[in-house]
């Protein structure tokens, strides 16, 4: 499958480009623009190529060793260039969060899409049905978690026939969580109904285990394991009674507990030929705080992950200027909520450089802390001996990459010397 990157000119609408820029993505990749050389109009979001390549190889090896497949959640980046990298490294497909994502993926030429959500609404159902009707190679999956959801799909598909049954997975959940059947008996009854439907067919059982966060690790893991075992138990019932159509699938979708998913579902594969599908979205770019801590924990508990050596590397950074040092222990930098996410934690100061042709970034100590973000300004507490001065460059690591990506139409791919070697577009 060839990923289609929509041709678009790069101009003043793209943050970070040189003021007099004129050219396309190919020209940008070969222009030799440098962050330390002040060739971009900062702030700018960058992706370190070496880190992404490392992370892609890491996940490919993890799935090979665990006998799993991966459909990365595309909502993290919404970037066809990054989807192409993931597909080239063996991704089974791409996961979508809603019908608008599906429409974008289809524009990128993606034929296999796992929509990890309910397909609800006349226009949404009609669009997917039209794509299925017009494209025999379009391989689409979505979720149901109630009899009402099945009713809605069947009614929508009756109005917009596809010529084939829509593939669905039953979603399980838990009290106080998000979507998903709370009761296994209701889920089994839904599976039996789906098996008899002329409009939908049952392809698997799934859940999103990543919703279990904020708990102490022992309690969290026990809750996740119980949910995964429920998936296995229901899947075994459905398999043994012939309710599945085609290869039966077990799937779960977080970026932090996929080792537990692989282990539990891998045991089930020994007895029945299930396809095990992971849906991590953040592994490719990773982060400098939230997922870094969680992947450190994953490596400590997973022998397979530990055997891969170095874990995932943070690839995403935002570079900005120091604008002011109005007090000895306070720096104001030129980035803010419009440039960087803070939904999980504030950005982490990583390094600084004094601009110049031979400038080399120097790590910043953890005594440098972002304490507040305005729309376009960051308040950074620094030690009195900090070298930062107005005009210096500073890089920030992020926590949870999703909400930084959606602030940028274009992110710059850089080498380890922070020279721009490419770019990726986003389509949120």
C-alpha positions in Angstrom: 0.0 0.0 0.0 1.3 3.4 -1.0 0.6 6.3 1.3 -0.6 9.5 -0.4 0.8 12.7 0.9 -1.4 15.6 -0.3 0.7 18.1 -2.3 0.6 21.5 -0.5 2.8 24.5 -0.8 4.6 25.8 2.3 4.2 29.5 3.0 3.4 32.0 5.7 0.6 29.8 7.1 3.2 27.4 8.5 4.8 28.3 11.8 8.5 28.3 11.9 9.4 28.8 8.3 11.9 31.5 7.4 10.1 34.7 6.7 11.1 34.8 3.0 10.5 31.1 2.4 9.3 29.9 -1.0 9.2 26.2 -1.7 7.7 22.8 -1.1 8.6 20.0 1.3 11.3 18.6 -0.9 13.0 22.0 -1.1 12.7 22.4 2.7 14.4 19.0 3.2 17.5 20.0 1.2 17.8 23.6 2.3 20.2 22.9 5.3 18.2 25.0 7.7 19.6 24.9 11.2 18.0 25.4 14.6 21.2 26.6 16.3 21.9 28.7 13.2 18.6 30.6 13.7 17.3 29.7 10.2 13.7 29.2 11.5 11.3 31.6 13.0 11.0 30.0 16.4 9.1 28.5 18.2 9.1 25.4 16.1 8.2 21.7 16.8 10.9 19.2 15.7 11.1 15.5 15.5 14.5 13.8 15.8 14.8 11.4 13.0 17.3 9.0 14.8 14.8 8.7 17.7 11.9 7.8 15.5 13.8 5.3 13.5 15.0 3.7 16.8 11.4 3.6 18.1 10.0 2.1 15.0 12.6 -0.7 15.0 12.0 -1.3 18.7 8.2 -1.8 18.2 8.7 -3.9 15.2 11.0 -6.2 17.1 8.6 -6.3 20.1 5.7 -7.4 18.0 7.8 -10.0 16.3 8.9 -11.5 19.6 5.4 -11.5 21.0 3.6 -12.7 17.9 1.4 -9.7 17.8 0.4 -7.2 15.2 0.0 -3.4 15.5 -2.4 -0.9 14.1 -0.9 2.4 15.5 -3.5 4.9 16.7 -3.3 7.6 14.1 -4.9 10.3 16.3 -1.5 10.9 17.9 0.0 12.5 14.8 -2.5 12.5 12.0 0.5 12.6 9.7 0.6 10.6 6.4 4.4 10.7 6.4 4.6 9.1 9.8 1.9 6.6 8.9 4.1 5.6 5.9 7.0 5.0 8.3 4.8 2.8 10.5 3.3 0.8 7.6 6.8 0.3 6.1 7.8 -1.3 9.4 5.0 -3.8 9.2 1.9 -2.2 10.7 -1.2 -4.2 10.1 -3.3 -1.1 9.6 -4.0 2.3 11.2 -6.4 3.0 14.0 -8.9 5.8 13.8 -10.9 7.5 16.6 -13.8 8.7 14.5 -15.4 8.9 11.0 -13.6 12.1 10.2 -10.3 10.3 10.8 -11.4 7.5 8.5 -12.1 10.0 5.8 -8.6 11.5 6.2 -7.0 8.1 6.1 -8.8 7.2 3.0 -7.5 10.4 1.4 -4.0 9.1 2.4 -4.7 5.8 0.6 -5.0 3.6 3.7 -7.1 0.5 3.0 -7.2 -1.1 6.4 -8.6 1.0 9.2 -9.6 -0.1 12.7 -12.0 2.5 14.2 -11.6 2.1 17.9 -15.0 3.7 18.6 -18.7 3.3 17.9 -19.9 4.2 14.4 -22.9 6.5 15.2 -24.8 9.0 13.1 -26.4 9.1 9.7 -23.7 10.9 7.8 -20.9 8.8 9.5 -22.5 5.5 8.7 -23.4 6.6 5.2 -19.8 7.7 4.5 -18.3 4.4 5.6 -21.0 2.4 3.8 -20.2 4.3 0.6 -16.5 3.6 0.9 -17.1 -0.1 1.5 -19.5 -0.2 -1.5 -17.1 1.6 -3.9 -13.9 -0.1 -2.8 -13.7 -3.9 -2.4 -10.2 -3.6 -0.9 -11.3 -1.3 1.9 -11.0 -3.4 5.1 -12.9 -1.6 7.9 -13.6 -2.4 11.5 -15.5 -0.6 14.3 -16.9 -1.3 17.8 -20.3 -1.9 19.4 -21.0 -1.9 23.2 -24.8 -2.2 23.4 -27.8 -3.6 21.6 -28.7 0.1 20.8 -25.4 0.5 18.9 -26.2 -2.6 16.8 -29.7 -1.2 16.2 -28.2 2.1 14.9 -25.7 0.3 12.6 -28.3 -2.0 11.2 -30.7 0.9 10.6 -28.0 3.0 8.9 -26.8 0.1 6.8 -30.3 -0.7 5.7 -30.6 2.8 4.2 -27.1 2.6 2.7 -26.3 -1.0 1.8 -22.7 -1.9 1.4 -23.0 -5.2 -0.4 -21.1 -7.0 2.4 -21.5 -7.1 6.2 -19.8 -4.5 8.3 -17.0 -5.9 10.5 -17.5 -5.2 14.2 -15.8 -6.0 17.5 -17.5 -6.2 20.8 -16.1 -3.7 23.3 -15.8 -4.5 27.0 -15.5 -1.9 29.8 -15.8 -1.6 33.5 -18.0 0.5 35.9 -16.8 4.1 36.1 -14.7 3.7 32.9 -15.5 4.7 29.4 -17.4 2.8 26.7 -17.8 -1.0 26.7 -20.2 -3.7 27.9 -20.1 -3.9 31.7 -21.8 -7.3 31.8 -20.4 -10.4 30.0 -23.9 -12.0 29.6 -25.1 -8.9 27.7 -22.0 -8.9 25.6 -22.5 -12.6 24.7 -26.1 -11.9 23.8 -24.9 -9.1 21.5 -22.4 -11.5 19.9 -25.2 -14.0 19.3 -27.3 -11.3 17.7 -24.5 -10.1 15.5 -23.8 -13.6 14.2 -27.4 -13.7 12.9 -27.4 -10.2 11.4 -27.5 -9.6 7.7 -25.8 -6.2 8.1 -22.8 -6.8 10.6 -20.5 -9.6 11.4 -18.4 -10.4 14.5 -14.6 -10.2 14.1 -13.3 -9.9 17.6 -13.4 -8.7 21.2 -11.6 -5.6 22.4 -11.1 -2.9 25.1 -9.1 0.1 25.9 -7.1 -0.8 28.9 -5.2 2.5 29.0 -8.2 4.2 30.7 -7.0 2.7 33.9 -4.5 5.4 34.9 -3.9 7.3 38.1 -4.0 4.2 40.3 -1.2 2.6 42.3 0.6 0.2 40.0 -0.6 -3.0 41.8 -4.2 -2.0 41.7 -4.0 -0.7 38.1 -2.4 -3.9 36.9 -4.9 -6.1 38.6 -7.8 -4.1 37.1 -6.2 -4.3 33.6 -5.5 -8.0 33.9 -9.1 -8.7 34.9 -10.4 -6.8 31.9 -8.0 -8.6 29.6 -9.1 -12.0 31.0 -12.7 -11.0 30.4 -11.9 -10.4 26.8 -10.2 -13.8 26.5 -13.1 -15.6 28.2 -15.7 -14.0 26.0 -13.6 -14.6 22.9 -13.2 -18.2 23.7 -17.0 -18.6 24.2 -17.7 -16.9 20.9 -15.0 -19.0 19.1 -16.2 -22.3 20.5 -19.8 -21.6 19.5 -18.9 -20.4 16.0 -20.0 -16.8 16.4 -17.0 -15.2 14.7 -16.8 -14.5 11.0 -13.3 -14.9 9.6 -10.1 -14.7 11.7 -11.0 -13.9 15.3 -9.3 -10.9 16.8 -8.3 -9.9 20.3 -7.3 -6.2 20.7 -6.5 -3.6 23.2 -5.1 -0.2 22.7 -2.9 1.7 25.1 0.7 3.0 24.8 1.8 2.0 28.3 0.5 -1.5 29.2 0.8 -3.2 25.8 3.2 -5.8 27.4 0.4 -7.1 29.6 -1.9 -7.2 26.5 0.7 -9.1 24.5 1.3 -11.6 27.4 -2.4 -12.3 28.2 -3.6 -12.5 24.7 -0.5 -14.5 23.7 -1.4 -17.2 26.2 -4.9 -17.4 24.6 -3.3 -17.8 21.1 -1.8 -21.0 22.3 -5.2 -22.6 22.4 -7.1 -20.8 19.6 -5.8 -19.1 16.5 -6.6 -15.5 17.6 -5.0 -12.5 15.8 -3.6 -10.2 18.6 -3.7 -6.6 17.7 -2.0 -3.8 19.6 -3.0 -0.2 19.0 -0.3 2.0 20.7 -0.2 5.4 19.1 2.6 7.2 21.0 5.5 4.8 20.6 6.9 6.4 17.4 7.5 9.8 18.9 7.3 8.9 22.6 7.7 11.8 25.2 10.0 13.1 27.9 7.8 12.6 31.0 4.5 10.7 31.1 5.1 7.8 28.7 8.8 7.8 29.5 7.9 6.9 33.1 5.4 4.3 32.0 7.7 2.6 29.4 10.5 2.5 32.1 8.0 0.5 34.2 7.1 -1.7 31.2 10.7 -2.5 30.6 11.2 -3.4 34.3 8.3 -5.9 34.3 8.6 -7.3 30.7 11.5 -9.7 30.0 10.8 -9.3 26.2 10.9 -5.5 26.4 14.1 -5.6 28.5 15.8 -7.9 26.0 15.5 -5.2 23.4 18.1 -3.0 25.2 17.5 0.7 25.2 13.9 1.6 25.4 11.9 4.2 23.5 13.5 7.6 22.9 11.7 11.0 23.0 11.7 12.3 19.5 9.4 15.4 19.9 10.8 18.7 21.1 9.7 22.4 20.8 12.5 24.9 20.4 12.0 28.6 21.4 13.8 31.7 22.4 14.4 33.1 25.8 12.7 36.5 25.7 13.4 37.9 29.2 15.1 37.3 32.5 13.3 39.9 34.6 14.4 38.3 37.9 17.5 36.2 38.8 15.4 33.1 39.2 12.7 33.7 36.5 13.0 33.3 32.7 10.3 34.1 30.2 10.4 32.1 27.0 8.6 32.6 23.7 6.3 29.6 23.6 3.0 28.8 25.3 -0.3 27.0 25.2 -0.7 27.6 21.5 2.6 25.8 20.8 2.9 22.9 23.3 0.5 20.6 25.3 0.3 20.6 29.1 -2.8 18.3 29.5 -0.8 15.7 31.5 2.2 17.7 32.7 4.0 20.9 31.9 6.9 20.8 29.4 10.3 19.8 30.6 13.3 22.1 29.8 15.9 19.8 28.1 18.7 21.9 26.7 19.9 25.4 25.7 22.2 26.9 23.2 23.6 30.3 22.5 22.9 30.9 18.7 25.8 30.7 16.3 27.2 28.5 13.5 29.1 26.3 16.0 26.5 26.3 18.7 26.0 22.9 20.5 23.0 22.4 22.8 23.9 21.8 26.5 21.6 19.9 28.8 19.7 21.8 31.4 19.5 20.6 35.0 16.1 19.6 36.5 16.3 22.8 38.6 14.9 24.5 35.5 11.1 24.1 35.6 8.2 25.5 33.6 5.7 26.7 36.2 3.1 28.4 34.0 2.0 28.8 30.4 0.2 31.7 28.9 -0.9 31.7 25.3 2.5 32.6 23.9 4.7 32.9 27.0 6.3 30.3 29.4 7.3 31.1 32.9 10.4 29.1 33.9 11.9 29.0 37.4 15.7 28.7 37.1 18.6 28.7 39.6 20.4 32.0 40.1 23.5 30.5 38.4 21.5 29.4 35.3 23.3 30.6 32.1 20.1 31.5 30.2 19.9 35.0 28.8 17.5 36.8 26.4 18.2 35.5 22.8 19.3 32.1 23.9 17.6 29.0 22.5 15.9 26.5 24.7 14.3 23.1 23.9 11.4 21.6 25.7 10.3 18.0 26.0 6.6 17.2 26.2 4.4 15.0 28.2 1.8 13.1 26.1 2.5 13.9 22.4 -1.1 14.1 21.1 -1.9 17.6 22.3 1.3 19.1 21.0 0.9 17.6 17.5 -2.5 19.1 17.1 -1.0 22.6 17.5 1.2 22.3 14.4 0.3 22.0 10.7 4.0 21.0 10.0 6.7 19.6 12.2 10.4 19.7 11.2 12.4 16.5 11.0 16.0 17.1 12.2 19.2 15.2 12.4 21.2 15.0 15.6 22.9 18.3 14.8 19.4 19.9 14.6 19.6 20.5 10.9 16.3 20.2 9.1 16.2 17.1 6.9 12.5 16.8 6.2 9.1 17.6 7.5 5.7 16.0 8.2 2.2 17.5 7.8 -0.7 17.0 10.2 -4.4 16.9 9.3 -6.4 17.4 12.5 
